[in-house]
Amino acid sequence: MKKCAICGKTAQTGRKVVRKGLPKKKGGTGSKITRSSKRKFLPNLQKTRIMIKGKAQRVYLCTKCIKKGNFRKV
C-alpha cells in the first residue's frame, strides 16, 4: 500500500452517497438517501528522490509534505 514517507498518510475509507428527491428549499418533500457504497479516498502521493539517513531513496510523498519542504531533494 502506498504511504507518505514523512507523515505516513494513507488511503481512508468512506462512503459514496446517492440522494433522491427534490430538496425542501426547492419546493420538494426533502431528499432521501437511497443507497451508499464503500469507496477509498486516496491521498495525492508523488514519487520523489530524497535523502534519508545520508542515502538517496525514491519514496512517495504527499503534496502537503512537498509544500512544507521538510526534506532534502537529491
PDB file of N, CA, C and O in Angstrom:
ATOM      1  N   MET A   1       0.834  -1.183   0.000  1.00  0.00           N
ATOM      2  CA  MET A   1       0.000   0.000   0.000  1.00  0.00           C
ATOM      3  C   MET A   1       0.880   1.247   0.000  1.00  0.00           C
ATOM      4  O   MET A   1       1.869   1.313   0.730  1.00  0.00           O
ATOM      5  N   LYS A   2       0.522   2.228  -0.812  1.00  0.00           N
ATOM      6  CA  LYS A   2       1.286   3.464  -0.878  1.00  0.00           C
ATOM      7  C   LYS A   2       1.083   4.275   0.394  1.00  0.00           C
ATOM      8  O   LYS A   2      -0.002   4.305   0.973  1.00  0.00           O
ATOM      9  N   LYS A   3       2.184   4.944   0.817  1.00  0.00           N
ATOM     10  CA  LYS A   3       2.171   5.666   2.077  1.00  0.00           C
ATOM     11  C   LYS A   3       3.184   6.792   2.001  1.00  0.00           C
ATOM     12  O   LYS A   3       4.265   6.608   1.442  1.00  0.00           O
ATOM     13  N   CYS A   4       2.861   7.951   2.548  1.00  0.00           N
ATOM     14  CA  CYS A   4       3.795   9.077   2.581  1.00  0.00           C
ATOM     15  C   CYS A   4       4.941   8.732   3.525  1.00  0.00           C
ATOM     16  O   CYS A   4       4.715   8.273   4.645  1.00  0.00           O
ATOM     17  N   ALA A   5       6.183   8.957   3.064  1.00  0.00           N
ATOM     18  CA  ALA A   5       7.361   8.598   3.844  1.00  0.00           C
ATOM     19  C   ALA A   5       7.577   9.522   5.035  1.00  0.00           C
ATOM     20  O   ALA A   5       8.240   9.130   5.995  1.00  0.00           O
ATOM     21  N   ILE A   6       7.035  10.739   5.001  1.00  0.00           N
ATOM     22  CA  ILE A   6       7.255  11.699   6.082  1.00  0.00           C
ATOM     23  C   ILE A   6       6.128  11.649   7.116  1.00  0.00           C
ATOM     24  O   ILE A   6       6.387  11.448   8.303  1.00  0.00           O
ATOM     25  N   CYS A   7       4.888  11.830   6.676  1.00  0.00           N
ATOM     26  CA  CYS A   7       3.781  11.917   7.635  1.00  0.00           C
ATOM     27  C   CYS A   7       3.005  10.611   7.788  1.00  0.00           C
ATOM     28  O   CYS A   7       2.229  10.466   8.732  1.00  0.00           O
ATOM     29  N   GLY A   8       3.200   9.660   6.875  1.00  0.00           N
ATOM     30  CA  GLY A   8       2.525   8.373   6.993  1.00  0.00           C
ATOM     31  C   GLY A   8       1.096   8.363   6.501  1.00  0.00           C
ATOM     32  O   GLY A   8       0.323   7.474   6.861  1.00  0.00           O
ATOM     33  N   LYS A   9       0.731   9.332   5.686  1.00  0.00           N
ATOM     34  CA  LYS A   9      -0.644   9.419   5.180  1.00  0.00           C
ATOM     35  C   LYS A   9      -0.933   8.281   4.195  1.00  0.00           C
ATOM     36  O   LYS A   9      -0.143   8.016   3.289  1.00  0.00           O
ATOM     37  N   THR A  10      -2.085   7.610   4.388  1.00  0.00           N
ATOM     38  CA  THR A  10      -2.511   6.520   3.509  1.00  0.00           C
ATOM     39  C   THR A  10      -3.952   6.758   3.077  1.00  0.00           C
ATOM     40  O   THR A  10      -4.537   7.796   3.387  1.00  0.00           O
ATOM     41  N   ALA A  11      -4.518   5.795   2.361  1.00  0.00           N
ATOM     42  CA  ALA A  11      -5.898   5.898   1.901  1.00  0.00           C
ATOM     43  C   ALA A  11      -6.860   5.789   3.074  1.00  0.00           C
ATOM     44  O   ALA A  11      -6.620   5.045   4.024  1.00  0.00           O
ATOM     45  N   GLN A  12      -7.964   6.551   2.991  1.00  0.00           N
ATOM     46  CA  GLN A  12      -9.006   6.493   4.005  1.00  0.00           C
ATOM     47  C   GLN A  12     -10.263   5.915   3.391  1.00  0.00           C
ATOM     48  O   GLN A  12     -10.538   6.123   2.209  1.00  0.00           O
ATOM     49  N   THR A  13     -11.030   5.188   4.193  1.00  0.00           N
ATOM     50  CA  THR A  13     -12.270   4.623   3.690  1.00  0.00           C
ATOM     51  C   THR A  13     -13.426   5.564   3.975  1.00  0.00           C
ATOM     52  O   THR A  13     -13.399   6.342   4.928  1.00  0.00           O
ATOM     53  N   GLY A  14     -14.437   5.476   3.132  1.00  0.00           N
ATOM     54  CA  GLY A  14     -15.611   6.320   3.283  1.00  0.00           C
ATOM     55  C   GLY A  14     -16.769   5.749   2.497  1.00  0.00           C
ATOM     56  O   GLY A  14     -16.770   4.574   2.130  1.00  0.00           O
ATOM     57  N   ARG A  15     -17.766   6.601   2.240  1.00  0.00           N
ATOM     58  CA  ARG A  15     -18.951   6.180   1.510  1.00  0.00           C
ATOM     59  C   ARG A  15     -19.285   7.153   0.400  1.00  0.00           C
ATOM     60  O   ARG A  15     -19.060   8.358   0.518  1.00  0.00           O
ATOM     61  N   LYS A  16     -19.826   6.612  -0.682  1.00  0.00           N
ATOM     62  CA  LYS A  16     -20.381   7.409  -1.757  1.00  0.00           C
ATOM     63  C   LYS A  16     -21.903   7.345  -1.594  1.00  0.00           C
ATOM     64  O   LYS A  16     -22.494   6.270  -1.690  1.00  0.00           O
ATOM     65  N   VAL A  17     -22.530   8.489  -1.350  1.00  0.00           N
ATOM     66  CA  VAL A  17     -23.953   8.533  -1.034  1.00  0.00           C
ATOM     67  C   VAL A  17     -24.730   9.021  -2.244  1.00  0.00           C
ATOM     68  O   VAL A  17     -24.347   9.999  -2.886  1.00  0.00           O
ATOM     69  N   VAL A  18     -25.835   8.328  -2.558  1.00  0.00           N
ATOM     70  CA  VAL A  18     -26.726   8.723  -3.655  1.00  0.00           C
ATOM     71  C   VAL A  18     -28.009   9.250  -3.039  1.00  0.00           C
ATOM     72  O   VAL A  18     -28.652   8.559  -2.249  1.00  0.00           O
ATOM     73  N   ARG A  19     -28.390  10.483  -3.402  1.00  0.00           N
ATOM     74  CA  ARG A  19     -29.609  11.099  -2.870  1.00  0.00           C
ATOM     75  C   ARG A  19     -30.675  11.161  -3.956  1.00  0.00           C
ATOM     76  O   ARG A  19     -30.371  11.294  -5.142  1.00  0.00           O
ATOM     77  N   LYS A  20     -31.931  11.062  -3.526  1.00  0.00           N
ATOM     78  CA  LYS A  20     -33.048  11.054  -4.459  1.00  0.00           C
ATOM     79  C   LYS A  20     -34.132  11.982  -3.927  1.00  0.00           C
ATOM     80  O   LYS A  20     -34.383  12.019  -2.723  1.00  0.00           O
ATOM     81  N   GLY A  21     -34.762  12.715  -4.802  1.00  0.00           N
ATOM     82  CA  GLY A  21     -35.854  13.607  -4.407  1.00  0.00           C
ATOM     83  C   GLY A  21     -35.459  15.070  -4.490  1.00  0.00           C
ATOM     84  O   GLY A  21     -34.277  15.413  -4.508  1.00  0.00           O
ATOM     85  N   LEU A  22     -36.461  15.914  -4.541  1.00  0.00           N
ATOM     86  CA  LEU A  22     -36.271  17.361  -4.635  1.00  0.00           C
ATOM     87  C   LEU A  22     -36.068  17.936  -3.235  1.00  0.00           C
ATOM     88  O   LEU A  22     -36.841  17.616  -2.332  1.00  0.00           O
ATOM     89  N   PRO A  23     -35.040  18.785  -3.025  1.00  0.00           N
ATOM     90  CA  PRO A  23     -34.812  19.363  -1.700  1.00  0.00           C
ATOM     91  C   PRO A  23     -35.966  20.254  -1.249  1.00  0.00           C
ATOM     92  O   PRO A  23     -36.719  20.767  -2.077  1.00  0.00           O
ATOM     93  N   LYS A  24     -36.103  20.436   0.056  1.00  0.00           N
ATOM     94  CA  LYS A  24     -37.196  21.236   0.615  1.00  0.00           C
ATOM     95  C   LYS A  24     -37.127  22.691   0.172  1.00  0.00           C
ATOM     96  O   LYS A  24     -38.156  23.320  -0.074  1.00  0.00           O
ATOM     97  N   LYS A  25     -35.901  23.230   0.069  1.00  0.00           N
ATOM     98  CA  LYS A  25     -35.774  24.638  -0.310  1.00  0.00           C
ATOM     99  C   LYS A  25     -36.160  24.890  -1.764  1.00  0.00           C
ATOM    100  O   LYS A  25     -36.372  26.033  -2.169  1.00  0.00           O
ATOM    101  N   LYS A  26     -36.251  23.802  -2.554  1.00  0.00           N
ATOM    102  CA  LYS A  26     -36.702  23.939  -3.946  1.00  0.00           C
ATOM    103  C   LYS A  26     -38.171  23.543  -4.114  1.00  0.00           C
ATOM    104  O   LYS A  26     -38.668  23.458  -5.237  1.00  0.00           O
ATOM    105  N   GLY A  27     -38.867  23.299  -2.991  1.00  0.00           N
ATOM    106  CA  GLY A  27     -40.294  23.005  -3.064  1.00  0.00           C
ATOM    107  C   GLY A  27     -40.649  21.539  -2.970  1.00  0.00           C
ATOM    108  O   GLY A  27     -41.814  21.183  -3.152  1.00  0.00           O
ATOM    109  N   GLY A  28     -39.694  20.681  -2.694  1.00  0.00           N
ATOM    110  CA  GLY A  28     -39.971  19.247  -2.601  1.00  0.00           C
ATOM    111  C   GLY A  28     -40.209  18.809  -1.166  1.00  0.00           C
ATOM    112  O   GLY A  28     -40.310  19.634  -0.258  1.00  0.00           O
ATOM    113  N   THR A  29     -40.297  17.511  -0.977  1.00  0.00           N
ATOM    114  CA  THR A  29     -40.529  16.954   0.364  1.00  0.00           C
ATOM    115  C   THR A  29     -39.226  16.605   1.064  1.00  0.00           C
ATOM    116  O   THR A  29     -39.252  16.100   2.186  1.00  0.00           O
ATOM    117  N   GLY A  30     -38.110  16.855   0.442  1.00  0.00           N
ATOM    118  CA  GLY A  30     -36.803  16.589   1.047  1.00  0.00           C
ATOM    119  C   GLY A  30     -36.101  15.449   0.349  1.00  0.00           C
ATOM    120  O   GLY A  30     -36.742  14.490  -0.080  1.00  0.00           O
ATOM    121  N   SER A  31     -34.784  15.545   0.230  1.00  0.00           N
ATOM    122  CA  SER A  31     -34.034  14.496  -0.459  1.00  0.00           C
ATOM    123  C   SER A  31     -33.710  13.372   0.511  1.00  0.00           C
ATOM    124  O   SER A  31     -33.334  13.612   1.659  1.00  0.00           O
ATOM    125  N   LYS A  32     -33.860  12.144   0.034  1.00  0.00           N
ATOM    126  CA  LYS A  32     -33.602  10.955   0.838  1.00  0.00           C
ATOM    127  C   LYS A  32     -32.365  10.228   0.317  1.00  0.00           C
ATOM    128  O   LYS A  32     -32.063  10.282  -0.875  1.00  0.00           O
ATOM    129  N   ILE A  33     -31.657   9.552   1.207  1.00  0.00           N
ATOM    130  CA  ILE A  33     -30.513   8.728   0.809  1.00  0.00           C
ATOM    131  C   ILE A  33     -31.042   7.379   0.368  1.00  0.00           C
ATOM    132  O   ILE A  33     -31.673   6.668   1.150  1.00  0.00           O
ATOM    133  N   THR A  34     -30.785   7.018  -0.897  1.00  0.00           N
ATOM    134  CA  THR A  34     -31.309   5.763  -1.433  1.00  0.00           C
ATOM    135  C   THR A  34     -30.311   4.623  -1.323  1.00  0.00           C
ATOM    136  O   THR A  34     -30.707   3.487  -1.064  1.00  0.00           O
ATOM    137  N   ARG A  35     -29.031   4.898  -1.511  1.00  0.00           N
ATOM    138  CA  ARG A  35     -28.021   3.847  -1.375  1.00  0.00           C
ATOM    139  C   ARG A  35     -26.662   4.496  -1.084  1.00  0.00           C
ATOM    140  O   ARG A  35     -26.420   5.663  -1.391  1.00  0.00           O
ATOM    141  N   SER A  36     -25.802   3.697  -0.486  1.00  0.00           N
ATOM    142  CA  SER A  36     -24.433   4.158  -0.236  1.00  0.00           C
ATOM    143  C   SER A  36     -23.491   3.001  -0.474  1.00  0.00           C
ATOM    144  O   SER A  36     -23.748   1.879  -0.035  1.00  0.00           O
ATOM    145  N   SER A  37     -22.402   3.270  -1.168  1.00  0.00           N
ATOM    146  CA  SER A  37     -21.414   2.236  -1.468  1.00  0.00           C
ATOM    147  C   SER A  37     -20.065   2.672  -0.899  1.00  0.00           C
ATOM    148  O   SER A  37     -19.757   3.863  -0.841  1.00  0.00           O
ATOM    149  N   LYS A  38     -19.273   1.700  -0.484  1.00  0.00           N
ATOM    150  CA  LYS A  38     -17.966   1.989   0.095  1.00  0.00           C
ATOM    151  C   LYS A  38     -16.992   2.429  -0.992  1.00  0.00           C
ATOM    152  O   LYS A  38     -17.073   1.991  -2.139  1.00  0.00           O
ATOM    153  N   ARG A  39     -16.070   3.306  -0.603  1.00  0.00           N
ATOM    154  CA  ARG A  39     -15.040   3.779  -1.524  1.00  0.00           C
ATOM    155  C   ARG A  39     -13.808   4.173  -0.731  1.00  0.00           C
ATOM    156  O   ARG A  39     -13.825   4.186   0.500  1.00  0.00           O
ATOM    157  N   LYS A  40     -12.725   4.499  -1.454  1.00  0.00           N
ATOM    158  CA  LYS A  40     -11.478   4.929  -0.832  1.00  0.00           C
ATOM    159  C   LYS A  40     -11.178   6.360  -1.235  1.00  0.00           C
ATOM    160  O   LYS A  40     -11.350   6.741  -2.393  1.00  0.00           O
ATOM    161  N   PHE A  41     -10.732   7.143  -0.276  1.00  0.00           N
ATOM    162  CA  PHE A  41     -10.238   8.483  -0.535  1.00  0.00           C
ATOM    163  C   PHE A  41      -8.722   8.395  -0.563  1.00  0.00           C
ATOM    164  O   PHE A  41      -8.093   8.199   0.476  1.00  0.00           O
ATOM    165  N   LEU A  42      -8.129   8.539  -1.744  1.00  0.00           N
ATOM    166  CA  LEU A  42      -6.683   8.369  -1.914  1.00  0.00           C
ATOM    167  C   LEU A  42      -5.964   9.708  -1.769  1.00  0.00           C
ATOM    168  O   LEU A  42      -6.430  10.715  -2.303  1.00  0.00           O
ATOM    169  N   PRO A  43      -4.827   9.739  -1.049  1.00  0.00           N
ATOM    170  CA  PRO A  43      -4.049  10.967  -0.947  1.00  0.00           C
ATOM    171  C   PRO A  43      -3.274  11.220  -2.240  1.00  0.00           C
ATOM    172  O   PRO A  43      -3.016  10.300  -3.016  1.00  0.00           O
ATOM    173  N   ASN A  44      -2.910  12.478  -2.453  1.00  0.00           N
ATOM    174  CA  ASN A  44      -2.157  12.860  -3.646  1.00  0.00           C
ATOM    175  C   ASN A  44      -0.676  12.589  -3.383  1.00  0.00           C
ATOM    176  O   ASN A  44       0.042  13.455  -2.883  1.00  0.00           O
ATOM    177  N   LEU A  45      -0.223  11.377  -3.726  1.00  0.00           N
ATOM    178  CA  LEU A  45       1.161  10.969  -3.480  1.00  0.00           C
ATOM    179  C   LEU A  45       1.985  11.082  -4.754  1.00  0.00           C
ATOM    180  O   LEU A  45       1.549  10.684  -5.834  1.00  0.00           O
ATOM    181  N   GLN A  46       3.186  11.633  -4.603  1.00  0.00           N
ATOM    182  CA  GLN A  46       4.101  11.806  -5.733  1.00  0.00           C
ATOM    183  C   GLN A  46       5.395  11.058  -5.426  1.00  0.00           C
ATOM    184  O   GLN A  46       5.866  11.057  -4.288  1.00  0.00           O
ATOM    185  N   LYS A  47       5.962  10.426  -6.442  1.00  0.00           N
ATOM    186  CA  LYS A  47       7.223   9.697  -6.277  1.00  0.00           C
ATOM    187  C   LYS A  47       8.376  10.684  -6.437  1.00  0.00           C
ATOM    188  O   LYS A  47       8.514  11.325  -7.479  1.00  0.00           O
ATOM    189  N   THR A  48       9.206  10.800  -5.393  1.00  0.00           N
ATOM    190  CA  THR A  48      10.332  11.735  -5.427  1.00  0.00           C
ATOM    191  C   THR A  48      11.575  11.075  -4.831  1.00  0.00           C
ATOM    192  O   THR A  48      11.480  10.118  -4.064  1.00  0.00           O
ATOM    193  N   ARG A  49      12.735  11.603  -5.198  1.00  0.00           N
ATOM    194  CA  ARG A  49      14.006  11.127  -4.638  1.00  0.00           C
ATOM    195  C   ARG A  49      14.440  12.095  -3.555  1.00  0.00           C
ATOM    196  O   ARG A  49      14.611  13.287  -3.810  1.00  0.00           O
ATOM    197  N   ILE A  50      14.620  11.578  -2.332  1.00  0.00           N
ATOM    198  CA  ILE A  50      15.051  12.410  -1.208  1.00  0.00           C
ATOM    199  C   ILE A  50      16.175  11.704  -0.456  1.00  0.00           C
ATOM    200  O   ILE A  50      16.418  10.513  -0.648  1.00  0.00           O
ATOM    201  N   MET A  51      16.857  12.466   0.407  1.00  0.00           N
ATOM    202  CA  MET A  51      17.925  11.921   1.238  1.00  0.00           C
ATOM    203  C   MET A  51      17.324  11.406   2.539  1.00  0.00           C
ATOM    204  O   MET A  51      16.669  12.152   3.268  1.00  0.00           O
ATOM    205  N   ILE A  52      17.556  10.106   2.831  1.00  0.00           N
ATOM    206  CA  ILE A  52      17.132   9.510   4.092  1.00  0.00           C
ATOM    207  C   ILE A  52      18.357   8.848   4.721  1.00  0.00           C
ATOM    208  O   ILE A  52      18.913   7.896   4.172  1.00  0.00           O
ATOM    209  N   LYS A  53      18.769   9.365   5.880  1.00  0.00           N
ATOM    210  CA  LYS A  53      19.959   8.867   6.601  1.00  0.00           C
ATOM    211  C   LYS A  53      21.205   8.851   5.720  1.00  0.00           C
ATOM    212  O   LYS A  53      21.989   7.903   5.762  1.00  0.00           O
ATOM    213  N   GLY A  54      21.386   9.912   4.916  1.00  0.00           N
ATOM    214  CA  GLY A  54      22.570  10.044   4.082  1.00  0.00           C
ATOM    215  C   GLY A  54      22.540   9.276   2.784  1.00  0.00           C
ATOM    216  O   GLY A  54      23.522   9.305   2.041  1.00  0.00           O
ATOM    217  N   LYS A  55      21.449   8.585   2.476  1.00  0.00           N
ATOM    218  CA  LYS A  55      21.325   7.830   1.230  1.00  0.00           C
ATOM    219  C   LYS A  55      20.151   8.346   0.417  1.00  0.00           C
ATOM    220  O   LYS A  55      19.119   8.746   0.956  1.00  0.00           O
ATOM    221  N   ALA A  56      20.341   8.324  -0.902  1.00  0.00           N
ATOM    222  CA  ALA A  56      19.268   8.744  -1.794  1.00  0.00           C
ATOM    223  C   ALA A  56      18.271   7.602  -1.962  1.00  0.00           C
ATOM    224  O   ALA A  56      18.646   6.481  -2.304  1.00  0.00           O
ATOM    225  N   GLN A  57      16.998   7.900  -1.717  1.00  0.00           N
ATOM    226  CA  GLN A  57      15.948   6.898  -1.870  1.00  0.00           C
ATOM    227  C   GLN A  57      14.780   7.477  -2.640  1.00  0.00           C
ATOM    228  O   GLN A  57      14.483   8.668  -2.551  1.00  0.00           O
ATOM    229  N   ARG A  58      14.114   6.603  -3.407  1.00  0.00           N
ATOM    230  CA  ARG A  58      12.919   7.001  -4.146  1.00  0.00           C
ATOM    231  C   ARG A  58      11.701   6.593  -3.306  1.00  0.00           C
ATOM    232  O   ARG A  58      11.443   5.407  -3.104  1.00  0.00           O
ATOM    233  N   VAL A  59      10.968   7.588  -2.826  1.00  0.00           N
ATOM    234  CA  VAL A  59       9.829   7.337  -1.942  1.00  0.00           C
ATOM    235  C   VAL A  59       8.616   8.132  -2.411  1.00  0.00           C
ATOM    236  O   VAL A  59       8.713   9.002  -3.276  1.00  0.00           O
ATOM    237  N   TYR A  60       7.469   7.806  -1.813  1.00  0.00           N
ATOM    238  CA  TYR A  60       6.239   8.559  -2.070  1.00  0.00           C
ATOM    239  C   TYR A  60       6.097   9.647  -1.017  1.00  0.00           C
ATOM    240  O   TYR A  60       6.283   9.401   0.174  1.00  0.00           O
ATOM    241  N   LEU A  61       5.761  10.869  -1.472  1.00  0.00           N
ATOM    242  CA  LEU A  61       5.486  11.991  -0.583  1.00  0.00           C
ATOM    243  C   LEU A  61       4.140  12.589  -0.944  1.00  0.00           C
ATOM    244  O   LEU A  61       3.810  12.715  -2.123  1.00  0.00           O
ATOM    245  N   CYS A  62       3.354  12.962   0.073  1.00  0.00           N
ATOM    246  CA  CYS A  62       2.091  13.638  -0.213  1.00  0.00           C
ATOM    247  C   CYS A  62       2.401  15.103  -0.551  1.00  0.00           C
ATOM    248  O   CYS A  62       3.437  15.635  -0.152  1.00  0.00           O
ATOM    249  N   THR A  63       1.507  15.730  -1.276  1.00  0.00           N
ATOM    250  CA  THR A  63       1.767  17.087  -1.751  1.00  0.00           C
ATOM    251  C   THR A  63       1.827  18.095  -0.606  1.00  0.00           C
ATOM    252  O   THR A  63       2.472  19.137  -0.732  1.00  0.00           O
ATOM    253  N   LYS A  64       1.165  17.796   0.504  1.00  0.00           N
ATOM    254  CA  LYS A  64       1.233  18.685   1.667  1.00  0.00           C
ATOM    255  C   LYS A  64       2.651  18.723   2.225  1.00  0.00           C
ATOM    256  O   LYS A  64       3.145  19.785   2.604  1.00  0.00           O
ATOM    257  N   CYS A  65       3.306  17.562   2.277  1.00  0.00           N
ATOM    258  CA  CYS A  65       4.696  17.495   2.761  1.00  0.00           C
ATOM    259  C   CYS A  65       5.656  18.129   1.759  1.00  0.00           C
ATOM    260  O   CYS A  65       6.659  18.722   2.155  1.00  0.00           O
ATOM    261  N   ILE A  66       5.359  18.010   0.464  1.00  0.00           N
ATOM    262  CA  ILE A  66       6.208  18.642  -0.556  1.00  0.00           C
ATOM    263  C   ILE A  66       6.135  20.158  -0.431  1.00  0.00           C
ATOM    264  O   ILE A  66       7.148  20.843  -0.575  1.00  0.00           O
ATOM    265  N   LYS A  67       4.934  20.690  -0.163  1.00  0.00           N
ATOM    266  CA  LYS A  67       4.765  22.136   0.014  1.00  0.00           C
ATOM    267  C   LYS A  67       5.493  22.631   1.260  1.00  0.00           C
ATOM    268  O   LYS A  67       6.060  23.724   1.255  1.00  0.00           O
ATOM    269  N   LYS A  68       5.479  21.833   2.327  1.00  0.00           N
ATOM    270  CA  LYS A  68       6.174  22.217   3.554  1.00  0.00           C
ATOM    271  C   LYS A  68       7.683  22.230   3.358  1.00  0.00           C
ATOM    272  O   LYS A  68       8.372  23.101   3.891  1.00  0.00           O
ATOM    273  N   GLY A  69       8.202  21.267   2.594  1.00  0.00           N
ATOM    274  CA  GLY A  69       9.628  21.206   2.305  1.00  0.00           C
ATOM    275  C   GLY A  69      10.465  20.689   3.457  1.00  0.00           C
ATOM    276  O   GLY A  69      11.577  21.172   3.671  1.00  0.00           O
ATOM    277  N   ASN A  70       9.958  19.719   4.205  1.00  0.00           N
ATOM    278  CA  ASN A  70      10.679  19.158   5.356  1.00  0.00           C
ATOM    279  C   ASN A  70      11.630  18.035   4.954  1.00  0.00           C
ATOM    280  O   ASN A  70      11.781  17.070   5.702  1.00  0.00           O
ATOM    281  N   PHE A  71      12.270  18.134   3.801  1.00  0.00           N
ATOM    282  CA  PHE A  71      13.159  17.082   3.318  1.00  0.00           C
ATOM    283  C   PHE A  71      14.222  17.714   2.431  1.00  0.00           C
ATOM    284  O   PHE A  71      14.142  18.891   2.081  1.00  0.00           O
ATOM    285  N   ARG A  72      15.245  16.887   2.063  1.00  0.00           N
ATOM    286  CA  ARG A  72      16.298  17.349   1.159  1.00  0.00           C
ATOM    287  C   ARG A  72      16.217  16.569  -0.132  1.00  0.00           C
ATOM    288  O   ARG A  72      16.330  15.344  -0.125  1.00  0.00           O
ATOM    289  N   LYS A  73      16.019  17.268  -1.254  1.00  0.00           N
ATOM    290  CA  LYS A  73      15.951  16.601  -2.558  1.00  0.00           C
ATOM    291  C   LYS A  73      17.330  16.189  -3.017  1.00  0.00           C
ATOM    292  O   LYS A  73      18.334  16.791  -2.636  1.00  0.00           O
ATOM    293  N   VAL A  74      17.371  15.147  -3.847  1.00  0.00           N
ATOM    294  CA  VAL A  74      18.635  14.663  -4.401  1.00  0.00           C
ATOM    295  C   VAL A  74      18.763  15.163  -5.818  1.00  0.00           C
ATOM    296  O   VAL A  74      19.756  14.876  -6.486  1.00  0.00           O
TER     297      VAL A  74
END
